[in-house]
Amino acid sequence: MDPETAAIFAFITTVLPIVAAIVAISVGGWVFTTWLRIKNGYPLETSWGVPVHPSSDRESQERIKLLTNENAQLRAEIGSVKDRLETIERIVTDQPSKLAREIDGLTLDQGGNA
């Protein structure tokens, strides 16, 4: 073998395992991230980044509808709890004399005459 061919052969045998390792790590990382996306329910993407959603069956649509209704109910309940908490915070942070006057004003209004 001439020296030039031997140098090329030595270069290829040195670089080829490194390139193969890089390719294997890249493909392994891609497979791992795809597996994580599937496991955690994220949509897969095309090569252009457009999400690919699986076709949904009747049971999935019903489950989504039930969860949407439950979500709306929980949001309404959280809203009422926030309103109550604001009222309690206002009562706690108001001055005691102002609170006593408001309570007296309410009892006078409801009872007619004191």
C-alpha positions in Angstrom: 0.0 0.0 0.0 1.3 3.4 -0.8 1.7 6.0 2.0 -1.1 8.2 0.7 -3.7 5.4 0.7 -2.4 4.2 4.1 -2.9 7.7 5.5 -6.5 7.9 4.1 -7.2 4.4 5.5 -5.9 5.4 8.9 -8.0 8.6 8.9 -11.1 6.7 8.0 -10.6 4.0 10.6 -10.0 6.7 13.2 -12.9 9.0 12.2 -15.5 6.3 11.3 -16.1 5.0 14.9 -16.5 8.6 16.2 -19.0 9.4 13.5 -20.9 6.2 14.1 -21.0 7.0 17.8 -22.4 10.5 17.2 -25.1 9.1 14.9 -26.0 6.4 17.4 -26.3 8.9 20.2 -28.4 11.2 18.1 -30.8 8.5 17.0 -31.0 7.2 20.6 -31.8 10.7 21.9 -34.5 11.1 19.3 -36.1 7.8 20.2 -35.9 8.7 23.9 -37.5 12.1 23.5 -40.3 10.6 21.3 -40.9 7.9 23.9 -41.1 10.6 26.7 -43.6 12.6 24.6 -45.8 9.6 24.0 -45.6 8.6 27.7 -46.6 12.0 29.0 -49.3 12.7 26.4 -47.7 15.4 24.3 -48.5 15.4 20.6 -45.9 14.2 18.2 -44.6 16.6 15.6 -43.9 16.3 11.9 -40.5 17.4 10.5 -42.0 20.9 10.1 -43.0 21.1 13.8 -46.8 20.7 13.1 -48.4 18.6 15.9 -49.8 15.3 14.9 -52.8 14.4 17.0 -54.0 10.8 17.2 -57.5 10.2 16.0 -60.0 10.3 18.9 -62.7 7.8 19.5 -66.1 8.2 21.1 -64.9 7.4 24.6 -62.1 10.0 24.5 -64.6 12.6 23.3 -66.9 11.8 26.2 -64.0 11.9 28.7 -63.0 15.3 27.3 -66.5 16.6 27.6 -66.8 15.4 31.2 -63.5 16.9 32.2 -64.4 20.2 30.6 -67.6 20.3 32.6 -65.8 19.4 35.8 -63.2 22.1 35.0 -65.9 24.7 34.6 -67.5 23.7 37.9 -64.2 23.8 39.7 -63.4 27.2 38.3 -66.8 28.6 39.5 -66.2 27.1 42.9 -62.7 28.6 43.1 -64.2 32.0 42.1 -66.7 31.8 45.0 -64.0 30.8 47.4 -61.9 33.7 46.3 -64.8 36.1 46.9 -65.3 34.6 50.4 -61.7 35.0 51.1 -61.6 38.6 50.0 -64.6 39.3 52.3 -62.8 37.6 55.2 -59.6 39.4 54.5 -61.5 42.7 54.5 -63.2 41.9 57.8 -59.9 40.9 59.4 -58.0 43.9 58.1 -60.6 46.6 58.8 -60.4 48.7 61.9 -62.6 47.2 64.7 -64.5 50.5 65.2 -65.4 50.6 61.5 -66.5 47.0 61.5 -68.7 47.6 64.7 -70.4 50.6 63.0 -71.1 48.6 59.9 -72.6 45.7 62.0 -74.7 48.2 64.0 -75.8 49.8 60.8 -77.0 46.4 59.5 -78.8 45.5 62.6 -80.5 48.9 62.7 -81.6 48.5 59.1 -83.0 45.0 59.6 -84.6 45.6 63.0 -86.2 48.9 62.1 -85.6 50.8 65.4 -83.0 50.1 67.9 
